[in-house]
């Protein structure tokens, strides 16, 4: 059964050498039931609204299975929130989702897959160490990107909630169909 492992929100803004000067990629699990509204997890922020957030990027989901792959590759633990995700999920191949696919999380919340994550230099700096060099290409090449989600129906969710695919448009492109790896 697909389920929500953690709901994550920014723990603190961190200095970053990018154009904004700070990043909100440092996310961690929030305890208990959490409100999900049109702009995502209550209490979460995005430092760069040009590239993150908004109605079509209200939430970012990443799977435990993909995180486990990267833990093995990087040789370190990557807890919920490490990828900057709002939703850590398991038992659901998020990269096989179709654009327009809808998921119900818990009793009420419904979200819609809008686009894949596009990894950026801020993410590479967050990874740090020798892995940061070439990280954007490496992460993209593995095609373990995870989807951005639009909130269709607001409500509360919490770790352990079941995730049900309630609509899968078979004629829609897959999440990764139009994604091109950076050269």
ChimeraX attribute file (.defattr): number of C-alpha atoms within 10 A of each C-alpha:
attribute: neighborCount
match mode: 1-to-1
recipient: residues
	/A:1	8
	/A:2	16
	/A:3	20
	/A:4	23
	/A:5	20
	/A:6	26
	/A:7	28
	/A:8	30
	/A:9	26
	/A:10	23
	/A:11	17
	/A:12	15
	/A:13	16
	/A:14	14
	/A:15	11
	/A:16	14
	/A:17	11
	/A:18	12
	/A:19	9
	/A:20	11
	/A:21	12
	/A:22	17
	/A:23	22
	/A:24	21
	/A:25	23
	/A:26	18
	/A:27	23
	/A:28	21
	/A:29	22
	/A:30	19
	/A:31	11
	/A:32	12
	/A:33	13
	/A:34	18
	/A:35	16
	/A:36	22
	/A:37	19
	/A:38	19
	/A:39	18
	/A:40	24
	/A:41	23
	/A:42	14
	/A:43	13
	/A:44	18
	/A:45	21
	/A:46	18
	/A:47	16
	/A:48	15
	/A:49	11
	/A:50	8
	/A:51	11
	/A:52	18
	/A:53	21
	/A:54	15
	/A:55	17
	/A:56	18
	/A:57	23
	/A:58	23
	/A:59	29
	/A:60	26
	/A:61	26
	/A:62	28
	/A:63	25
	/A:64	21
	/A:65	17
	/A:66	19
	/A:67	20
	/A:68	15
	/A:69	14
	/A:70	17
	/A:71	14
	/A:72	11
	/A:73	10
	/A:74	12
	/A:75	9
	/A:76	10
	/A:77	12
	/A:78	16
	/A:79	16
	/A:80	23
	/A:81	25
	/A:82	21
	/A:83	23
	/A:84	22
	/A:85	27
	/A:86	27
	/A:87	23
	/A:88	26
	/A:89	27
	/A:90	22
	/A:91	14
	/A:92	19
	/A:93	16
	/A:94	21
	/A:95	19
	/A:96	14
	/A:97	25
	/A:98	24
	/A:99	24
	/A:100	21
	/A:101	20
	/A:102	23
	/A:103	21
	/A:104	19
	/A:105	24
	/A:106	19
	/A:107	12
	/A:108	11
	/A:109	19
	/A:110	22
	/A:111	24
	/A:112	26
	/A:113	27
	/A:114	21
	/A:115	24
	/A:116	26
	/A:117	20
	/A:118	18
	/A:119	17
	/A:120	14
	/A:121	15
	/A:122	19
	/A:123	19
	/A:124	18
	/A:125	17
	/A:126	17
	/A:127	16
	/A:128	12
	/A:129	9
	/A:130	8
	/A:131	14
	/A:132	16
	/A:133	14
	/A:134	11
	/A:135	19
	/A:136	20
	/A:137	15
	/A:138	15
	/A:139	18
	/A:140	18
	/A:141	14
	/A:142	12
	/A:143	16
	/A:144	22
	/A:145	25
	/A:146	25
	/A:147	28
	/A:148	27
	/A:149	27
	/A:150	26
	/A:151	23
	/A:152	15
	/A:153	15
	/A:154	17
	/A:155	17
	/A:156	17
	/A:157	22
	/A:158	22
	/A:159	21
	/A:160	16
	/A:161	18
	/A:162	19
	/A:163	21
	/A:164	16
	/A:165	16
	/A:166	13
	/A:167	13
	/A:168	16
	/A:169	13
	/A:170	11
	/A:171	8
	/A:172	13
	/A:173	13
	/A:174	20
	/A:175	25
	/A:176	20
	/A:177	12
	/A:178	10
	/A:179	15
	/A:180	11
	/A:181	14
	/A:182	11
	/A:183	5
